[in-house]
Amino acid sequence: AALDFKYHHTEELEAYLKGIHAAYPSLTHLHSIGRSVEGRDLWVLVLGRFPTHHKIGIPEFKYVANMHGDETVGREVLLHLIDFLVTSYRRDPVITRLLNNTRIHIMPTMNPDGFEATKVPDCYYTQGRYNKNGEDLNRNFPDAFESNKASIQPETQAVMNWIKNETFVLSANLHGGALVASYAFDNGNSVTGSLKGYSRSPDDDVFIHLAKTYSFNHASMYKGTGCDNRQTFPEGITNGYAWYQLEGGMQDYNYVWGQCFEITLELSCCKYPPEDQLEKFWRDNKVALIEYIKQIHLGVKGQVTDKNGNPIPNAIVEAKGRPHICPYRTNEQGEYFLLLLPGTYVINATVPGFKSMLKTVEITDNTGNFSALKHDFSFSEVSIRSRAASCPKTPLYQELEQASAAVKPTLHILVLMTVMLVILQ
């Protein structure tokens, strides 16, 4: 039976996901990544040709909704996205290729307790925004700019573990209360240009492209009309910090510590709209949800191996000119994924203790081919496994700001390199 347009509470949501997995066992994998404060499962449905595990060369994508329990549109839209993907596989050539070349993780609700606690739906605000402990989950992650004193909640810890255990490349988290695509950084300091009211990441061009991909494929987001007369968003996008400063947000955490580009999608002016509007919300977002997933195939990907062809985990692979404060590293299979817009780039692969390898690559838009440009690096003199390296959860940009305050602006890049070397030790 087709999924109906209504709100699905915990038992109905679980039954639906289990039914989908039973009907499409080779295309889906259903698992819980943890439990909420009240003990509800945090369900994730994985879709793809190889749903149960990561395959070399196939990037990992995720959608997370209902992080604020009273922001409900994303929760239902993702259920309809699941329905659309499974019923279109092997019928629609584009969806078939998308699922054959992408592993898609969908979490309809990150805050099931908050959703169930919202007894009286409201367009603007209810206590259901928070988890059972009264914590805002989108202020609950480690922050790259200042020490977040909030106690890490079970839902947050589950997502942090999930990010650590997968090689996520691209993500979006779905909210409500506005109509806009917001991108990193949500927080900032002088190093990222926050003094000018905009907190710029090293991949600002990619983030703008990602946000516009969603807004321009949405029925009306691109028009930029706000939910009231006070606020408009040109082209339907905004830098998170330029909109309002946010500490401990999930999108910055994904980008800094998860090596995953995440944007925040505000899908409805009304946080918890009436059920009879859900079908229109699905129609408005359907194309944008699919087109956004395709962007995971931007840029370049590959493997770093030693002289025997063995993968080298924890090798640093980044594009010159856009270093990350927490260097992007290869996974256990020696893989790297870099989202980059079409253009010419120098890719720098570094195994600590050995000479770096530089490769100039010409990147075209391969999203239509469902595969980023592939380039492997082989270190002929290396025959060891690089030791595990973790990035500290301290406010890294705070350290950088303190260091750069003592030097001339022209030395910012030198300071950044110094901080990175400290991290690598």
C-alpha positions in Angstrom: 0.0 0.0 0.0 1.2 3.5 -0.8 2.5 5.6 2.1 -0.3 8.0 3.2 0.2 11.7 3.9 -0.2 11.9 7.6 2.1 12.1 10.7 3.5 8.7 11.6 4.2 8.3 15.3 6.9 6.0 16.7 5.1 2.7 16.3 3.8 3.5 12.8 7.2 4.8 11.8 9.0 1.7 13.0 6.4 -0.6 11.3 6.8 1.3 8.0 10.6 1.0 8.0 10.5 -2.7 8.9 7.9 -3.2 6.2 10.1 -1.5 3.6 13.1 -3.6 4.6 11.0 -6.8 4.5 9.8 -5.9 1.0 13.2 -4.8 -0.3 15.7 -6.9 1.6 18.5 -6.7 -1.0 18.2 -2.9 -1.5 17.8 -1.8 2.1 19.4 -2.3 5.5 17.6 -1.2 8.7 19.4 -0.6 11.9 19.3 1.5 15.1 22.3 3.7 15.8 21.3 4.2 19.5 18.4 5.1 21.7 16.8 8.3 22.9 16.7 9.4 26.5 13.3 7.6 26.9 14.6 4.5 25.1 13.2 4.9 21.6 15.3 3.5 18.8 17.1 6.0 16.5 16.3 4.2 13.2 18.4 4.5 10.1 17.3 3.0 6.8 20.3 2.5 4.4 19.5 2.2 0.6 21.8 1.1 -2.2 23.2 -1.7 -4.2 25.3 -2.7 -1.2 23.2 -1.5 1.7 24.8 -3.5 4.6 28.4 -2.3 4.2 30.7 0.3 2.6 32.1 -0.6 -0.8 35.3 1.0 -2.1 34.5 3.9 -4.4 30.9 4.2 -3.4 30.4 7.4 -1.3 28.2 7.6 1.8 25.3 10.1 2.0 22.9 10.9 4.8 19.7 12.8 5.5 18.7 13.5 9.2 15.3 15.0 10.1 13.3 15.9 13.2 16.3 16.9 15.2 14.0 19.4 16.8 11.0 17.3 17.8 8.4 19.9 16.9 9.8 20.5 13.4 8.0 17.8 11.6 7.9 18.2 7.8 11.4 16.7 7.3 10.4 13.5 9.2 7.5 12.8 6.8 9.2 14.0 3.7 12.0 11.5 4.3 9.5 8.6 4.7 8.1 9.6 1.2 11.6 9.8 -0.2 12.3 6.2 1.0 9.0 5.2 -0.7 10.0 6.9 -3.9 13.5 5.4 -4.0 12.5 1.8 -3.5 9.6 1.9 -5.9 11.6 3.7 -8.6 14.6 1.3 -8.4 15.0 -0.7 -11.7 12.1 1.3 -13.1 13.6 4.8 -13.3 17.1 4.7 -14.9 18.3 7.8 -12.9 17.2 6.5 -9.5 18.6 3.1 -10.4 22.1 4.6 -11.2 21.9 6.8 -8.1 21.3 3.8 -5.8 23.9 1.6 -7.6 26.5 4.3 -7.1 25.6 5.9 -3.8 24.9 4.5 -0.3 22.1 6.6 1.1 21.4 6.7 4.9 18.1 8.1 6.0 17.2 8.9 9.6 13.6 10.2 9.7 13.9 11.3 13.4 16.8 12.1 15.6 14.5 13.3 18.4 11.6 10.8 18.7 11.0 11.8 22.3 10.5 15.5 21.4 8.1 14.5 18.6 6.0 12.4 20.9 6.0 15.2 23.5 4.5 17.7 21.1 0.9 17.1 22.0 -0.4 20.4 20.6 1.1 21.2 17.2 2.2 24.8 16.9 3.7 26.7 14.0 6.2 28.6 16.1 7.4 26.8 19.2 6.7 24.0 21.7 8.7 22.2 24.4 9.0 19.3 21.9 11.9 21.1 20.3 14.2 19.7 23.0 15.0 16.1 23.9 13.6 14.5 27.1 16.4 16.1 29.2 15.4 19.6 27.9 18.5 19.9 25.7 18.6 21.4 22.2 20.3 18.8 20.1 21.5 21.3 17.6 23.5 23.1 20.3 24.9 19.9 21.8 27.9 19.0 19.6 31.6 19.9 20.2 32.2 23.3 18.7 35.2 24.3 16.6 35.1 27.9 17.9 34.3 27.9 21.6 34.1 25.4 24.4 30.6 23.9 24.5 29.6 23.3 28.1 26.4 21.4 27.2 26.3 17.8 28.4 26.4 15.4 25.4 23.0 13.8 25.1 22.4 10.1 24.1 21.0 11.1 20.7 24.0 13.4 20.0 26.5 10.7 21.1 24.8 8.2 18.8 25.1 10.5 15.8 28.8 11.3 16.7 29.5 7.6 16.8 27.6 7.0 13.5 29.7 9.7 11.8 32.9 8.2 13.2 32.0 4.7 11.9 31.0 5.7 8.4 32.8 7.6 5.7 30.1 10.2 5.1 30.9 12.7 2.3 27.7 14.7 2.0 24.7 15.3 4.3 21.8 17.5 5.1 19.7 18.0 8.2 16.1 19.0 7.8 14.4 21.6 10.0 11.4 23.9 10.0 10.5 27.5 10.9 11.9 29.1 7.8 12.4 28.4 4.1 16.1 28.5 3.3 19.2 26.4 2.7 21.9 27.4 5.3 25.5 26.4 5.2 28.8 26.4 7.2 29.9 28.0 9.3 27.2 28.4 11.9 29.7 29.8 14.4 32.9 31.8 13.7 35.6 34.1 14.8 38.0 36.6 13.2 39.9 33.8 11.4 36.8 32.9 9.5 35.7 36.5 8.9 32.9 36.7 11.4 33.8 40.3 12.1 32.3 41.1 8.7 29.2 39.1 9.6 30.0 36.0 7.5 31.8 33.0 8.7 33.6 31.5 5.7 34.8 27.9 5.5 37.7 26.8 3.2 35.1 25.3 0.9 32.7 28.2 0.8 32.3 27.9 -3.0 31.2 24.3 -2.7 28.8 25.1 0.1 27.2 27.9 -1.9 26.8 25.5 -4.8 25.2 22.8 -2.5 22.8 25.3 -1.0 21.7 26.6 -4.4 21.3 23.1 -5.8 18.6 22.6 -3.2 17.0 26.0 -3.3 16.8 26.1 -7.1 15.4 22.6 -7.4 12.8 23.4 -4.7 9.4 24.7 -5.8 9.8 28.1 -4.2 12.9 28.3 -1.9 15.0 30.0 -4.6 12.6 33.0 -4.6 14.1 34.0 -1.3 10.9 35.3 0.2 11.1 35.0 4.0 8.3 33.8 6.3 7.5 37.3 7.3 8.3 40.8 6.0 11.4 41.2 8.1 13.6 38.6 6.6 14.5 37.6 3.0 17.2 35.2 1.8 18.5 36.1 -1.7 18.3 33.0 -3.9 17.0 31.0 -0.9 20.4 30.5 0.8 22.3 31.9 3.7 25.6 31.5 5.5 24.6 30.1 8.9 26.6 32.7 10.9 25.2 35.6 8.7 21.7 34.5 9.7 22.4 34.0 13.4 25.3 32.6 15.4 24.9 29.1 16.7 27.2 27.2 19.0 27.4 23.4 19.1 25.6 22.8 15.8 25.6 19.5 13.9 26.5 21.0 10.5 29.8 22.5 11.7 30.6 19.3 13.6 30.1 17.2 10.5 32.3 19.4 8.4 35.2 19.9 10.9 35.3 16.5 12.6 33.4 14.2 10.2 34.9 15.3 6.9 31.3 15.5 5.7 29.8 18.5 4.0 26.4 19.2 5.7 23.9 21.9 5.1 20.8 22.8 7.1 17.5 22.8 5.2 14.6 24.8 6.6 11.6 23.4 4.8 8.5 25.2 6.2 7.6 28.5 7.7 5.3 26.5 10.1 7.2 24.1 12.3 4.4 21.6 12.7 1.9 22.2 9.9 -1.5 20.5 9.5 -1.4 17.0 7.9 -3.3 18.1 4.8 -0.3 20.2 3.8 2.2 17.2 3.8 1.5 16.2 0.2 2.4 19.6 -1.1 5.6 19.7 1.0 6.6 16.4 -0.5 5.9 17.7 -4.1 7.8 20.9 -3.3 10.9 19.0 -2.1 11.0 15.8 -4.1 13.3 17.0 -7.0 15.5 19.0 -4.7 16.1 16.0 -2.4 17.2 13.9 -5.3 19.4 16.5 -7.0 21.1 17.3 -3.7 22.1 13.6 -3.3 23.7 13.6 -6.8 26.2 16.3 -5.6 28.1 13.7 -3.7 29.7 12.8 -7.0 31.3 16.2 -7.4 35.1 16.5 -7.2 37.7 13.8 -6.9 38.1 10.5 -5.0 40.6 7.6 -4.9 42.8 5.4 -2.8 46.2 5.9 -1.2 48.2 2.7 -1.2 51.7 1.5 -0.3 54.3 -0.2 -2.5 52.5 -3.6 -2.0 49.1 -2.1 -3.0 47.9 -2.1 0.6 45.6 0.8 1.6 47.1 3.5 3.8 44.6 4.8 6.3 45.0 8.2 8.0 47.0 9.7 5.0 46.1 13.4 4.6 44.6 14.2 1.2 43.5 17.8 0.6 43.3 20.3 -2.3 46.1 22.9 -2.1 44.7 26.3 -1.0 41.9 24.9 1.1 43.4 23.2 4.2 41.0 22.0 6.8 41.7 22.9 10.5 41.3 19.2 11.2 43.1 17.6 8.1 41.0 15.4 5.9 42.3 11.8 6.1 41.8 8.5 4.3 39.6 5.8 5.9 40.5 2.2 6.7 40.4 1.3 3.0 42.8 4.2 2.2 40.0 6.1 0.5 39.6 9.8 0.2 36.6 11.9 -1.1 37.0 15.6 -1.8 34.0 17.6 -2.9 35.2 20.3 -5.4 33.6 22.3 -8.1 34.8 21.9 -11.7 38.2 23.4 -12.2 41.9 22.7 -12.0 43.3 21.7 -8.6 46.5 20.4 -7.0 45.8 17.5 -4.8 48.3 16.9 -2.0 48.6 13.4 -0.5 50.7 13.2 2.6 51.8 10.1 4.7 53.3 11.6 7.9 57.1 11.0 7.8 57.3 10.7 4.0 57.5 13.1 1.1 54.1 14.5 -0.1 52.8 13.6 -3.5 51.2 16.4 -5.6 48.9 15.8 -8.5 47.3 18.4 -10.8 43.8 17.3 -11.7 41.2 18.8 -14.1 37.8 18.3 -12.5 34.6 18.3 -14.6 31.0 18.0 -13.4 30.6 14.3 -13.1 27.3 14.3 -11.1 25.5 13.1 -14.2 27.8 10.1 -14.4 27.4 9.3 -10.7 31.1 9.1 -10.1 33.6 11.7 -9.1 36.9 11.9 -10.9 39.1 9.0 -9.8 42.8 9.4 -8.9 44.8 7.1 -6.8 48.1 7.7 -5.0 50.8 5.0 -4.5 53.6 5.6 -2.1 56.3 3.3 -3.4 58.7 3.8 -0.4 56.0 3.2 2.2 55.2 -0.3 3.4 53.6 0.5 6.8 50.2 1.3 8.1 49.9 4.9 9.2 49.0 5.0 12.9 45.6 6.1 13.9 45.2 9.9 14.2 42.3 11.6 15.9 41.6 15.3 15.8 41.2 16.8 19.3 37.7 18.0 20.2 39.0 21.3 21.5 37.9 24.6 19.8 40.4 24.5 17.1 39.6 27.8 15.5 39.9 29.4 19.0 43.5 28.2 19.1 44.1 29.5 15.6 42.6 32.9 16.5 44.8 33.2 19.6 47.9 32.3 17.6 47.1 34.6 14.7 46.5 37.5 17.0 50.2 37.6 17.7 51.3 37.7 14.1 50.7 39.7 11.0 47.7 38.7 8.8 50.1 37.6 6.0 51.3 34.8 8.3 47.8 33.3 8.8 48.6 30.3 6.6 51.9 29.7 8.4 49.9 29.6 11.7 47.4 27.2 10.2 50.2 24.9 9.1 51.7 25.0 12.6 48.4 24.1 14.2 48.0 21.2 11.8 51.5 19.9 12.7 50.6 20.1 16.4 47.5 18.1 15.7 49.5 15.5 13.7 52.0 14.8 16.5 
